[in-house]
Amino acid sequence: MKRVAIVGAGVSGLACAHRLGELAAKAGTAMEISVFDAASRAGGTIASEEKDGFLLEKGPDSFISEKPWAVELSGRLGIGPEILGTEGRYRKTFVVKGGRLLPLPEGFYLVAPLNPVSFLGTPLFSWAGKLRMMSEVWVPRKTGSADESVADFIRRRFGKEALERVGQPMVAGIHSGDPGRLSLSEVLPRFKALEENHGSVIRGLLKSARSKDGHSAKAASGPRYSLFLSYRRGMETLVRALVDRLPGGTLRLGSGIRRISREHRKGAWNLTGQDGGTYPADAVCLACPAHRAADLVEDLSPDVSKKLREIPYESVATVNLAYREEDVAHPLDGFGFVVPAVERKSLVACTFANRKFAGRAPKGFLLLRAFVGGAFGKEFFEMPDGDLQKSVGKDLAALLGIRKDPLFCRISRWRESMAQYRVGHRDRIRRIESLLGDFPGIFLTGSAYRGTGIPDCIHNAEQQAEAVFPLLTKEGNGEVIG
Ligand SMILES: Cc1cc2nc3c(=O)[nH]c(=O)nc-3n(C[C@H](O)[C@H](O)[C@H](O)COP(=O)(O)OP(=O)(O)OC[C@H]3O[C@@H](n4cnc5c(N)ncnc54)[C@H](O)[C@@H]3O)c2cc1C
């Protein structure tokens, strides 16, 4: 019987194992799948906790519906009915300016103003900044297809103020990175395509909004979801459902892997655990962070290892704080806010957790989830718990008019957890994949390569499972060739 080893039981490793199981069941093939994780729990950065009637998300709090793979997988796992959309009446995002929360104007798409009336009325930008942003429609198209940074693109098309006031904090809120180093092709591919195809982001977005209106009747059929989704009992629902589907003995927690070497048998691999144990496998899927994968393949291929280490990571923390409603002056009439780096606060963003999704706090209470760290918040990420709680609590109190200390505070740190897709990322990944061609049976998946969001992680993991499967079955190439 063929053996597959998957290193990492985050959503990527679990989705890969699940898809392999589906394919094996469909083909009637027996296969031994083992999922190793160094941690004592599955899920990686996905972690939910119920406490005193609150539902805390310590890692991700949602996934987007525009990319269908998380919704599709949920359907196959039977947790489709657990999917929870956002609360429509609070669909508003604030941006901090001069210590105040200002709403993003209506019809504002990341940095592109699409509704001139509400845009001209916002105090979020100066008049000079507004004129510069609206003149994006006349900015000439860039020639050549070379990748550029997100910051260069926004500055070139919308001006410096758009970058400082919204571009930087929105990108930091999602990718925790420095837009001056992040790849436009990876982080904002749609904006790149809009410039290429329409000569202007604003013009392209308006055109696609008009054509969507024309098709709205057709689009209304089938289930309709809000942009952000979660599950009634939290994001860990997905992890639990995936784990429940694995045959007993598949998941090996507290079993970190240290290195991978060639087995004497042709085309097979040997995994060495941190406890010194060895595990033979016909195929290995590395679903751990790129810097960990680099350690594992160091002996096998110093070149692959070196390239994997070129993918940098940022460290982030979430700080969940619970309050009584009566102790908070701000109405919290939105999903949350982002904080531009120029405002110099301890937090990068904050979600009003029980406004965004129902059931996150008992009646009469509020749950705030602050996001700390990333490229512009390293010193805050490194603070001891007590100092971090104090800094975040103080900033939240000033911004939201909070009169009392939180009822409780839960800090969750995720060191080197957010892969940074720097300029040239795609070429780097192609190079790694081409080098891996010399090691058939070894695959990479996870948030470091082809998308950091949960739907992308699932999609990539399932694609890798589909690529591994034929190597392990008689219908495919037969023996894995080494
Ligand atoms: C705070 C935070 C908030 C986020 N918010 C969102 C969000 O709202 N929406 C969204 O779509 N995405 C969000 N993301 C991103 C998303 O959560 C991740 O990209 C995704 O969960 C990564 O899954 P993964 O399985 O690839 O990696 P991970 O979750 O990092 O899992 C990797 C696993 O590998 C294991 N491992 C590492 N080394 C070894 C080893 N040597 N041997 C064995 N096991 C090992 C680790 O223990 C870990 O369990 C967020 C991320 C963070 C950190």
The ligand as a Gaussian input file, in Angstrom:
#p B3LYP/6-31G(d) Opt

LIG

0 1
 C       -3.716000      36.241000      12.970000
 C       -4.066000      35.784000      11.587000
 C       -5.246000      36.211000      11.011000
 C       -5.610000      35.793000       9.732000
 N       -6.801000      36.183000       9.206000
 C       -7.244000      35.623000       8.055000
 C       -8.586000      35.807000       7.634000
 O       -9.388000      36.463000       8.313000
 N       -8.982000      35.208000       6.470000
 C       -8.134000      34.422000       5.729000
 O       -8.550000      33.901000       4.679000
 N       -6.858000      34.206000       6.129000
 C       -6.399000      34.771000       7.267000
 N       -5.140000      34.500000       7.724000
 C       -4.280000      33.649000       6.901000
 C       -4.659000      32.168000       7.030000
 O       -5.128000      31.900000       8.329000
 C       -3.464000      31.298000       6.776000
 O       -2.849000      31.664000       5.567000
 C       -3.817000      29.818000       6.705000
 O       -4.588000      29.426000       7.810000
 C       -2.508000      29.058000       6.624000
 O       -2.762000      27.680000       6.710000
 P       -1.577000      26.660000       6.458000
 O       -2.107000      25.318000       6.718000
 O       -0.956000      26.907000       5.122000
 O       -0.439000      27.048000       7.513000
 P       -0.479000      27.063000       9.103000
 O       -1.819000      27.361000       9.608000
 O        0.667000      27.941000       9.490000
 O       -0.139000      25.544000       9.492000
 C        1.143000      25.015000       9.366000
 C        1.292000      23.862000      10.343000
 O        2.575000      23.285000      10.152000
 C        3.032000      22.843000      11.422000
 N        4.484000      22.662000      11.365000
 C        5.445000      23.597000      11.235000
 N        6.667000      23.019000      11.219000
 C        6.452000      21.681000      11.336000
 C        7.327000      20.559000      11.359000
 N        8.666000      20.684000      11.252000
 N        6.784000      19.320000      11.481000
 C        5.437000      19.168000      11.579000
 N        4.579000      20.207000      11.569000
 C        5.076000      21.448000      11.433000
 C        2.579000      23.953000      12.373000
 O        2.542000      23.476000      13.709000
 C        1.210000      24.289000      11.808000
 O        0.180000      23.573000      12.449000
 C       -4.734000      34.922000       8.999000
 C       -3.531000      34.507000       9.573000
 C       -3.199000      34.924000      10.854000
 C       -1.915000      34.430000      11.474000

